[in-house]
Amino acid sequence: MSAFKTLDDLPDDLTGKRVLVRVDLNVPMAGASVTDDTRLRALLPTVLELSDKGSIVLLLSHFGRPKGETRPDMSTAQLVRPLTRLAGRSVRFVEDCQGPQAERAITTMLPGNIGILENTRFHAGEEQNDAELARGMAALGDFYVNDAFSTAHRAHSSTEGIAHLLPSYAGRTMEAELGALEKALGNPGRPVAAVVGGAKVSTKLAVLGHLVSKVDHLIIGGGMANTFLAARGVAVGKSLCEHDLTGEAEAIFERAEAAGCTIHLPYDVVVAKEFAPNPPSLRTCNVHEVAPDEMILDVGPAAVEALADAIKNCRTLVWNGPLGAFETPPFDAATVALARIAAALTQDGSLISVAGGGDTVAALNHAGVAADFTFVSTAGGAFLEWMEGRALPGVAALSR
């Protein structure tokens, strides 16, 4: 039995029952069109299942950062048309997410209807987890479903407060996400490897500190790796490096050693004198041969091969962040190569692979393997906080 209720625990007959579903409609837009509809597609299984069971489905979400002001450019009304198209059924707009205006609109809805409520952040109380606002939202529904893992790290009225006021359940996407995370770090098959990349150590110190006690292999890439190399006395030239954090890096080496976790740093690297696509000064060298006017921009091919060997011996992989400056070719090579190896091992059935974070999703899409991982989380902040071992308020509020 899971630690939280799912849609399977709802009554079989939901005809005419109002179900408030917290989703994440915060999608990137250009004019009136959605440029990435991943989050909209993610909410379809829950919304269509509830609609098919005859409930009145009411979608709660924030959109942008209006900070308590009513701003037409941040109205969730813009998502009615894109969602109608994806769902293949009509979706209507409700002008508020609480209060008499919302109540009146909802009384005209029929079983199976879907409505998008106005931006929860048009109310200043949303981000303060205001109890009065949570009560106003809860008054509109009979049941509450949270299907937005990506906002679960925030204790807001629509993610946490409301869950204490109505019978609460995890939606299908939230359920899949929490199941995958449990397999990856909660109770994983060993050995476990984690790939942590990205530009700065400062943003991921808590993650690295937590992971060394949880995983057997910690693979550090991206600009972060330079700080760890510098801590080991390697001259990194003009590379992105947080020299003031080498002490913290040293402490993580010590914790890893005590916990029996192997930290993997690159021993060959791809360098250039300038950061540009395919620069003329491009070369691959041993990590100890970086010139003072060069910068490390990717992990080298020999290191990728060694990392692939480490992953081949693991049963579980957690991935957050690219190994190099992957947006600029050819500094995407290491990330693409390792991602393809992890995807192949996953498809063979020998590896459970869970990845998350915006850059990571973009990198896996770029490598063409996002669909081949066991699970790819669209959450950024929530995924990172989960990797830090922190309790997520939106998830905790759903506990039985």
C-alpha positions in Angstrom: 0.0 0.0 0.0 1.4 3.4 -0.9 1.9 6.2 1.7 -0.8 8.3 0.0 -4.2 7.8 -1.7 -4.5 7.7 -5.5 -7.4 8.0 -7.9 -8.0 4.3 -7.2 -9.2 5.2 -3.7 -11.9 7.6 -5.0 -15.5 6.5 -5.0 -16.4 4.6 -8.2 -19.3 6.9 -8.9 -18.2 10.5 -9.2 -21.2 11.7 -11.2 -21.6 15.4 -10.6 -18.9 15.5 -7.8 -16.6 18.4 -8.0 -12.9 17.5 -8.1 -10.3 20.2 -7.6 -7.1 19.1 -9.4 -3.9 21.0 -8.8 -2.0 20.9 -12.1 1.0 22.8 -13.5 -0.2 25.0 -16.3 2.9 27.2 -16.1 4.1 26.5 -19.6 6.3 28.7 -21.8 4.4 30.7 -24.4 5.2 32.8 -27.5 2.2 35.0 -28.1 -0.9 32.8 -27.9 0.9 29.6 -28.6 2.4 27.1 -26.1 6.1 26.4 -27.1 6.5 23.3 -24.9 3.3 21.4 -23.9 5.0 18.7 -21.8 3.2 19.8 -18.7 -0.2 20.0 -20.4 0.2 16.4 -21.8 1.2 15.2 -18.3 -2.1 16.3 -16.8 -4.3 14.5 -19.4 -4.4 11.0 -17.8 -5.8 12.3 -14.5 -8.1 14.9 -16.0 -9.6 12.6 -18.7 -10.1 9.7 -16.2 -12.0 12.0 -13.8 -14.0 13.5 -16.6 -14.9 10.0 -17.9 -16.1 9.1 -14.4 -18.6 11.9 -14.6 -17.0 14.3 -12.2 -16.8 18.1 -12.7 -13.1 18.6 -13.1 -11.8 22.0 -11.8 -8.1 22.8 -12.6 -6.2 24.9 -10.1 -2.8 26.4 -11.2 -0.5 29.3 -11.0 0.8 31.0 -14.1 3.9 33.2 -14.0 4.6 35.5 -11.0 1.8 38.1 -10.8 2.5 38.6 -7.0 -1.1 39.0 -6.0 -2.1 41.3 -8.8 -4.7 40.6 -11.5 -2.7 40.7 -14.8 -4.4 39.8 -18.0 -1.1 38.6 -19.5 -0.9 36.0 -16.8 -4.5 34.8 -16.9 -4.9 31.0 -17.2 -7.7 31.8 -19.8 -4.9 31.6 -22.4 -4.6 27.9 -21.8 -8.2 27.0 -22.5 -7.7 26.7 -26.2 -4.4 24.6 -26.1 -5.9 22.3 -23.5 -9.1 21.9 -25.4 -7.0 20.8 -28.4 -5.0 18.3 -26.5 -7.9 16.9 -24.4 -10.1 16.5 -27.5 -13.1 17.8 -25.4 -14.3 21.3 -24.4 -12.7 23.1 -21.6 -14.2 26.3 -20.1 -12.7 29.2 -18.1 -13.8 30.1 -14.6 -13.0 33.8 -13.7 -11.7 33.1 -10.1 -10.3 30.2 -8.1 -12.6 31.0 -5.1 -15.6 33.0 -4.0 -19.1 33.7 -5.3 -18.1 34.4 -9.0 -16.4 31.0 -9.2 -19.3 29.3 -7.3 -21.9 30.7 -9.8 -19.9 29.6 -12.8 -19.4 26.1 -11.5 -23.1 25.6 -10.7 -23.8 25.7 -14.5 -21.3 22.9 -15.2 -22.4 19.4 -16.0 -20.9 15.9 -15.1 -17.8 15.3 -17.2 -17.1 19.0 -17.8 -13.6 20.5 -17.4 -12.9 24.0 -16.2 -9.7 26.0 -15.7 -9.9 28.3 -12.7 -8.2 31.7 -12.8 -4.5 32.0 -11.7 -4.2 31.1 -8.0 -1.4 33.7 -7.6 -3.8 36.6 -8.5 -4.5 36.2 -4.7 -1.6 37.5 -2.6 -2.4 34.8 0.0 -1.5 31.9 -2.3 2.2 32.1 -1.8 1.8 32.6 2.0 -0.3 29.4 2.2 -3.2 31.6 3.6 -5.8 29.5 5.4 -8.7 31.8 4.4 -7.8 31.4 0.7 -7.4 27.6 1.0 -10.9 27.5 2.6 -12.3 29.6 -0.3 -10.8 27.1 -2.8 -11.9 24.0 -0.9 -15.5 25.3 -0.7 -15.7 24.8 -4.5 -15.0 21.1 -4.4 -15.8 17.7 -2.9 -12.4 16.1 -3.4 -8.8 17.4 -4.0 -6.3 15.8 -6.3 -2.7 17.0 -6.6 -1.1 16.1 -9.9 1.7 18.8 -9.9 4.9 17.3 -8.5 6.7 20.3 -10.0 5.1 22.6 -7.4 5.1 20.1 -4.5 8.2 21.8 -2.9 6.1 24.9 -2.2 3.7 25.1 0.7 1.1 27.3 -0.9 -2.7 27.4 -0.4 -3.4 25.4 -3.6 -0.7 22.8 -3.0 -0.6 22.3 0.8 -3.3 24.3 2.7 -6.2 22.9 0.7 -5.1 19.2 1.1 -6.0 19.4 4.9 -9.5 20.6 4.1 -10.8 18.0 1.6 -10.3 14.3 1.1 -7.0 14.3 -0.9 -5.4 12.1 -3.5 -2.3 11.9 -5.8 -3.1 12.2 -9.5 -1.7 9.7 -12.0 1.4 11.8 -12.9 2.2 12.5 -9.3 1.7 8.8 -8.5 4.1 7.8 -11.3 6.7 10.4 -10.2 6.7 9.4 -6.5 6.9 5.7 -7.5 9.9 6.4 -9.7 11.6 8.4 -7.1 11.1 5.7 -4.5 12.8 3.2 -6.9 15.7 5.6 -7.5 16.7 6.8 -4.1 14.1 5.6 -1.5 14.7 1.9 -1.9 16.9 1.4 -5.0 18.6 -1.6 -6.5 22.4 -1.3 -5.9 24.9 -0.2 -6.9 23.5 3.3 -7.5 25.1 6.0 -9.6 24.2 9.7 -9.6 25.2 12.1 -12.4 25.2 15.7 -11.1 26.2 18.4 -13.6 25.5 22.1 -14.2 27.4 25.3 -13.9 27.6 26.0 -10.2 28.5 23.9 -7.1 26.8 26.6 -4.9 23.3 25.6 -6.1 23.9 21.9 -5.6 26.0 21.7 -2.4 23.1 20.3 -0.4 22.4 17.8 -3.2 26.0 16.5 -3.3 26.2 16.4 0.5 23.1 14.2 0.7 23.9 12.0 -2.3 27.3 10.8 -1.0 25.5 8.9 1.8 22.9 7.5 -0.6 24.8 6.4 -3.8 27.8 4.2 -4.6 29.1 6.3 -7.5 28.9 10.1 -7.7 29.7 11.5 -11.2 30.4 15.2 -11.2 30.3 17.1 -14.5 29.7 20.6 -15.9 31.2 23.7 -14.5 30.9 22.2 -11.0 33.6 19.6 -11.8 36.1 22.4 -12.2 35.6 23.5 -8.6 36.3 19.9 -7.4 39.3 19.6 -9.7 40.6 22.9 -8.3 40.1 21.5 -4.8 42.4 18.7 -5.8 45.1 21.1 -6.9 44.4 21.0 -10.7 45.0 24.3 -12.5 41.7 24.9 -14.5 42.8 28.0 -16.4 40.0 30.3 -17.4 37.3 27.7 -16.7 34.1 28.5 -14.8 35.1 27.7 -11.2 34.0 28.7 -7.7 37.5 29.0 -6.1 35.9 30.1 -2.8 34.1 26.8 -2.5 37.1 24.5 -2.8 36.8 23.9 1.0 33.2 22.7 0.7 34.3 20.5 -2.2 37.1 19.0 0.0 34.5 18.3 2.8 32.3 16.4 0.3 35.3 14.3 -0.8 35.8 13.4 2.9 32.2 12.6 3.5 32.2 10.4 0.4 35.2 8.5 1.5 33.6 7.9 4.9 30.4 6.7 3.3 32.2 4.4 0.7 31.0 6.5 -2.2 33.4 6.9 -5.2 33.5 10.4 -6.7 34.3 10.4 -10.4 35.9 13.5 -11.9 37.1 13.8 -15.6 40.7 13.0 -16.3 40.6 14.2 -19.9 38.7 17.3 -20.9 37.7 19.3 -24.0 39.1 22.8 -23.8 39.1 26.0 -25.9 40.4 29.6 -25.6 37.0 31.0 -26.3 33.4 29.8 -25.7 31.8 29.6 -29.1 30.5 26.8 -31.4 33.3 24.7 -32.8 36.1 27.2 -32.0 39.5 26.9 -33.9 41.4 26.6 -30.5 39.4 23.4 -29.6 41.5 20.5 -28.3 41.2 17.5 -25.9 43.9 17.1 -23.3 44.7 15.5 -19.9 43.1 17.4 -17.1 46.6 18.4 -15.8 47.5 20.1 -19.2 45.0 22.9 -19.3 46.8 26.1 -20.3 46.2 29.3 -18.3 44.2 30.9 -21.2 42.0 27.8 -21.8 38.7 26.9 -20.4 37.3 23.4 -19.8 33.9 23.1 -21.7 33.2 19.3 -21.7 34.3 16.0 -20.4 36.7 14.1 -22.7 36.1 10.8 -24.5 38.4 8.7 -22.3 36.5 9.9 -19.2 33.2 9.2 -20.8 34.3 5.6 -21.5 35.3 5.2 -17.9 32.0 6.6 -16.7 30.1 4.3 -19.0 32.0 1.3 -17.4 30.9 2.5 -14.0 27.3 2.9 -15.0 27.3 -0.6 -16.7 27.9 -2.1 -13.2 25.1 -0.2 -11.6 21.4 -1.1 -11.3 20.1 2.4 -10.6 21.0 5.8 -12.1 19.8 9.3 -11.0 20.7 12.2 -13.4 20.5 15.9 -12.8 22.4 18.4 -15.0 24.6 18.1 -18.2 28.3 17.1 -18.2 29.4 20.0 -20.5 28.1 23.2 -22.0 25.7 21.1 -24.0 23.8 24.0 -25.7 26.9 24.8 -27.8 28.3 22.1 -30.1 30.7 20.3 -29.8 30.5 20.6 -26.0 27.4 18.4 -26.0 29.4 15.3 -27.0 30.0 13.8 -23.5 26.4 14.4 -22.3 24.9 12.8 -25.4 27.3 9.8 -25.4 26.7 9.0 -21.7 22.9 9.6 -22.0 22.8 7.2 -25.0 24.6 4.5 -23.0 22.3 4.9 -20.0 19.3 4.7 -22.3 20.6 1.5 -24.0 21.2 -0.1 -20.6 17.7 0.9 -19.5 16.2 -0.6 -22.7 18.1 -3.8 -22.0 16.4 -4.0 -18.6 19.7 -3.8 -16.6 19.3 -0.2 -15.4 16.6 1.9 -13.7 17.2 5.5 -14.9 15.5 8.5 -13.4 16.3 12.0 -14.6 15.0 15.4 -13.7 15.4 19.2 -14.0 14.9 21.6 -16.9 18.4 21.5 -18.3 18.5 17.7 -18.0 15.3 17.2 -19.8 16.5 19.5 -22.6 19.8 17.6 -22.8 18.1 14.2 -23.0 15.7 15.5 -25.7 18.8 16.8 -27.5 20.4 13.3 -27.3 17.1 11.8 -28.5 16.8 9.5 -25.5 14.3 11.1 -23.1 11.7 8.4 -24.0 14.2 5.6 -23.3 14.9 6.5 -19.6 12.7 4.8 -17.0 11.4 8.1 -15.9 12.0 11.8 -16.7 10.7 14.3 -14.3 9.6 17.7 -15.6 10.2 19.2 -12.2 13.1 21.5 -11.6 13.1 22.8 -8.0 11.0 20.0 -6.6 13.4 17.4 -8.1 16.4 19.1 -6.7 14.9 19.4 -3.2 13.9 15.7 -3.4 17.6 14.9 -4.3 18.6 16.9 -1.2 16.5 14.5 0.9 14.0 17.2 1.9 10.3 16.5 2.6 8.1 18.2 0.0 5.1 19.9 1.6 2.8 19.2 -1.2 3.6 15.5 -1.0 3.6 15.3 2.8 0.1 16.8 2.9 -1.2 13.9 0.8 0.1 11.3 3.3 -2.6 8.9 4.6 
